[in-house]
Amino acid sequence: MTVDLTSGQVVFHSKRQSPERDFDSLLAGLDTSRVRADEIFQREIAAHKDRDRLLEKKFREAMRRSEEEPEQEPPLRPWDLD
């Protein structure tokens, strides 16, 4: 990359040359990416199943608290004071 010192603009830029890869190495990269994608998918499925269990547990806890605590009157609104 060549930059003009006075203006700060890029005068010349060239991309790095990527190494040439053969078909077998590209195919091996495809296999590894497929395995990685499958692992991520399985992890997300497990997290989703666990999420349902956690939400159910939170709901049960909230229901238990609402039954144990005495009911409170709703807070006063400004027009109730008139």
Biotite code that builds the C-alpha atoms (Angstrom):
import biotite.structure as struc

atoms = struc.array([
    struc.Atom([0.000, 0.000, 0.000], chain_id="A", res_id=1, res_name="MET", atom_name="CA", element="C"),
    struc.Atom([1.333, 3.387, -0.936], chain_id="A", res_id=2, res_name="THR", atom_name="CA", element="C"),
    struc.Atom([-0.058, 6.469, 0.830], chain_id="A", res_id=3, res_name="VAL", atom_name="CA", element="C"),
    struc.Atom([0.522, 10.104, -0.163], chain_id="A", res_id=4, res_name="ASP", atom_name="CA", element="C"),
    struc.Atom([2.044, 11.824, 2.877], chain_id="A", res_id=5, res_name="LEU", atom_name="CA", element="C"),
    struc.Atom([0.604, 15.264, 2.195], chain_id="A", res_id=6, res_name="THR", atom_name="CA", element="C"),
    struc.Atom([-3.017, 14.311, 1.513], chain_id="A", res_id=7, res_name="SER", atom_name="CA", element="C"),
    struc.Atom([-3.177, 10.992, 3.402], chain_id="A", res_id=8, res_name="GLY", atom_name="CA", element="C"),
    struc.Atom([-4.913, 9.281, 0.483], chain_id="A", res_id=9, res_name="GLN", atom_name="CA", element="C"),
    struc.Atom([-4.080, 5.805, -0.754], chain_id="A", res_id=10, res_name="VAL", atom_name="CA", element="C"),
    struc.Atom([-2.212, 6.014, -4.042], chain_id="A", res_id=11, res_name="VAL", atom_name="CA", element="C"),
    struc.Atom([-1.617, 2.328, -4.746], chain_id="A", res_id=12, res_name="PHE", atom_name="CA", element="C"),
    struc.Atom([-2.939, -0.851, -3.164], chain_id="A", res_id=13, res_name="HIS", atom_name="CA", element="C"),
    struc.Atom([-2.407, -4.457, -4.159], chain_id="A", res_id=14, res_name="SER", atom_name="CA", element="C"),
    struc.Atom([-4.049, -7.552, -2.715], chain_id="A", res_id=15, res_name="LYS", atom_name="CA", element="C"),
    struc.Atom([-2.034, -10.407, -1.313], chain_id="A", res_id=16, res_name="ARG", atom_name="CA", element="C"),
    struc.Atom([-1.939, -13.387, -3.571], chain_id="A", res_id=17, res_name="GLN", atom_name="CA", element="C"),
    struc.Atom([-3.669, -16.367, -2.017], chain_id="A", res_id=18, res_name="SER", atom_name="CA", element="C"),
    struc.Atom([-1.793, -19.633, -2.411], chain_id="A", res_id=19, res_name="PRO", atom_name="CA", element="C"),
    struc.Atom([-3.099, -21.973, -5.051], chain_id="A", res_id=20, res_name="GLU", atom_name="CA", element="C"),
    struc.Atom([-4.882, -24.951, -3.527], chain_id="A", res_id=21, res_name="ARG", atom_name="CA", element="C"),
    struc.Atom([-5.707, -28.201, -5.189], chain_id="A", res_id=22, res_name="ASP", atom_name="CA", element="C"),
    struc.Atom([-9.094, -29.890, -5.293], chain_id="A", res_id=23, res_name="PHE", atom_name="CA", element="C"),
    struc.Atom([-8.291, -32.352, -2.484], chain_id="A", res_id=24, res_name="ASP", atom_name="CA", element="C"),
    struc.Atom([-7.383, -29.596, -0.020], chain_id="A", res_id=25, res_name="SER", atom_name="CA", element="C"),
    struc.Atom([-10.561, -27.684, -0.910], chain_id="A", res_id=26, res_name="LEU", atom_name="CA", element="C"),
    struc.Atom([-12.617, -30.842, -0.398], chain_id="A", res_id=27, res_name="LEU", atom_name="CA", element="C"),
    struc.Atom([-10.969, -31.471, 2.986], chain_id="A", res_id=28, res_name="ALA", atom_name="CA", element="C"),
    struc.Atom([-11.791, -27.888, 4.001], chain_id="A", res_id=29, res_name="GLY", atom_name="CA", element="C"),
    struc.Atom([-15.400, -28.491, 3.020], chain_id="A", res_id=30, res_name="LEU", atom_name="CA", element="C"),
    struc.Atom([-15.546, -31.609, 5.186], chain_id="A", res_id=31, res_name="ASP", atom_name="CA", element="C"),
    struc.Atom([-14.147, -29.787, 8.218], chain_id="A", res_id=32, res_name="THR", atom_name="CA", element="C"),
    struc.Atom([-16.577, -26.915, 7.794], chain_id="A", res_id=33, res_name="SER", atom_name="CA", element="C"),
    struc.Atom([-19.473, -29.384, 7.511], chain_id="A", res_id=34, res_name="ARG", atom_name="CA", element="C"),
    struc.Atom([-18.403, -31.118, 10.740], chain_id="A", res_id=35, res_name="VAL", atom_name="CA", element="C"),
    struc.Atom([-18.066, -27.769, 12.513], chain_id="A", res_id=36, res_name="ARG", atom_name="CA", element="C"),
    struc.Atom([-21.506, -26.653, 11.311], chain_id="A", res_id=37, res_name="ALA", atom_name="CA", element="C"),
    struc.Atom([-23.025, -29.922, 12.529], chain_id="A", res_id=38, res_name="ASP", atom_name="CA", element="C"),
    struc.Atom([-21.414, -29.478, 15.969], chain_id="A", res_id=39, res_name="GLU", atom_name="CA", element="C"),
    struc.Atom([-22.784, -25.942, 16.247], chain_id="A", res_id=40, res_name="ILE", atom_name="CA", element="C"),
    struc.Atom([-26.227, -27.143, 15.197], chain_id="A", res_id=41, res_name="PHE", atom_name="CA", element="C"),
    struc.Atom([-26.256, -29.920, 17.802], chain_id="A", res_id=42, res_name="GLN", atom_name="CA", element="C"),
    struc.Atom([-25.113, -27.462, 20.483], chain_id="A", res_id=43, res_name="ARG", atom_name="CA", element="C"),
    struc.Atom([-27.946, -25.073, 19.607], chain_id="A", res_id=44, res_name="GLU", atom_name="CA", element="C"),
    struc.Atom([-30.515, -27.886, 19.721], chain_id="A", res_id=45, res_name="ILE", atom_name="CA", element="C"),
    struc.Atom([-29.298, -28.864, 23.197], chain_id="A", res_id=46, res_name="ALA", atom_name="CA", element="C"),
    struc.Atom([-29.441, -25.225, 24.325], chain_id="A", res_id=47, res_name="ALA", atom_name="CA", element="C"),
    struc.Atom([-32.989, -24.904, 22.986], chain_id="A", res_id=48, res_name="HIS", atom_name="CA", element="C"),
    struc.Atom([-34.128, -28.000, 24.887], chain_id="A", res_id=49, res_name="LYS", atom_name="CA", element="C"),
    struc.Atom([-32.468, -26.699, 28.034], chain_id="A", res_id=50, res_name="ASP", atom_name="CA", element="C"),
    struc.Atom([-34.066, -23.277, 27.488], chain_id="A", res_id=51, res_name="ARG", atom_name="CA", element="C"),
    struc.Atom([-37.540, -24.799, 27.629], chain_id="A", res_id=52, res_name="ASP", atom_name="CA", element="C"),
    struc.Atom([-36.701, -26.481, 30.930], chain_id="A", res_id=53, res_name="ARG", atom_name="CA", element="C"),
    struc.Atom([-35.294, -23.253, 32.387], chain_id="A", res_id=54, res_name="LEU", atom_name="CA", element="C"),
    struc.Atom([-38.314, -21.215, 31.312], chain_id="A", res_id=55, res_name="LEU", atom_name="CA", element="C"),
    struc.Atom([-40.638, -23.763, 32.876], chain_id="A", res_id=56, res_name="GLU", atom_name="CA", element="C"),
    struc.Atom([-38.635, -23.631, 36.117], chain_id="A", res_id=57, res_name="LYS", atom_name="CA", element="C"),
    struc.Atom([-38.757, -19.811, 36.180], chain_id="A", res_id=58, res_name="LYS", atom_name="CA", element="C"),
    struc.Atom([-42.499, -19.875, 35.541], chain_id="A", res_id=59, res_name="PHE", atom_name="CA", element="C"),
    struc.Atom([-43.102, -22.344, 38.381], chain_id="A", res_id=60, res_name="ARG", atom_name="CA", element="C"),
    struc.Atom([-41.006, -20.219, 40.746], chain_id="A", res_id=61, res_name="GLU", atom_name="CA", element="C"),
    struc.Atom([-42.939, -17.064, 39.805], chain_id="A", res_id=62, res_name="ALA", atom_name="CA", element="C"),
    struc.Atom([-46.242, -18.873, 40.352], chain_id="A", res_id=63, res_name="MET", atom_name="CA", element="C"),
    struc.Atom([-45.078, -20.126, 43.758], chain_id="A", res_id=64, res_name="ARG", atom_name="CA", element="C"),
    struc.Atom([-44.025, -16.621, 44.806], chain_id="A", res_id=65, res_name="ARG", atom_name="CA", element="C"),
    struc.Atom([-47.294, -15.102, 43.674], chain_id="A", res_id=66, res_name="SER", atom_name="CA", element="C"),
    struc.Atom([-49.237, -17.627, 45.761], chain_id="A", res_id=67, res_name="GLU", atom_name="CA", element="C"),
    struc.Atom([-47.097, -17.111, 48.876], chain_id="A", res_id=68, res_name="GLU", atom_name="CA", element="C"),
    struc.Atom([-46.966, -13.327, 48.905], chain_id="A", res_id=69, res_name="GLU", atom_name="CA", element="C"),
    struc.Atom([-50.013, -11.438, 50.084], chain_id="A", res_id=70, res_name="PRO", atom_name="CA", element="C"),
    struc.Atom([-51.834, -9.476, 47.445], chain_id="A", res_id=71, res_name="GLU", atom_name="CA", element="C"),
    struc.Atom([-51.071, -5.795, 47.470], chain_id="A", res_id=72, res_name="GLN", atom_name="CA", element="C"),
    struc.Atom([-53.292, -2.953, 46.445], chain_id="A", res_id=73, res_name="GLU", atom_name="CA", element="C"),
    struc.Atom([-52.387, -1.381, 43.148], chain_id="A", res_id=74, res_name="PRO", atom_name="CA", element="C"),
    struc.Atom([-50.334, 1.809, 43.507], chain_id="A", res_id=75, res_name="PRO", atom_name="CA", element="C"),
    struc.Atom([-52.180, 5.107, 43.601], chain_id="A", res_id=76, res_name="LEU", atom_name="CA", element="C"),
    struc.Atom([-52.457, 6.943, 40.357], chain_id="A", res_id=77, res_name="ARG", atom_name="CA", element="C"),
    struc.Atom([-52.246, 10.757, 40.260], chain_id="A", res_id=78, res_name="PRO", atom_name="CA", element="C"),
    struc.Atom([-55.936, 11.188, 39.377], chain_id="A", res_id=79, res_name="TRP", atom_name="CA", element="C"),
    struc.Atom([-56.929, 8.974, 42.328], chain_id="A", res_id=80, res_name="ASP", atom_name="CA", element="C"),
    struc.Atom([-55.645, 11.690, 44.673], chain_id="A", res_id=81, res_name="LEU", atom_name="CA", element="C"),
    struc.Atom([-58.073, 14.336, 43.375], chain_id="A", res_id=82, res_name="ASP", atom_name="CA", element="C"),
])
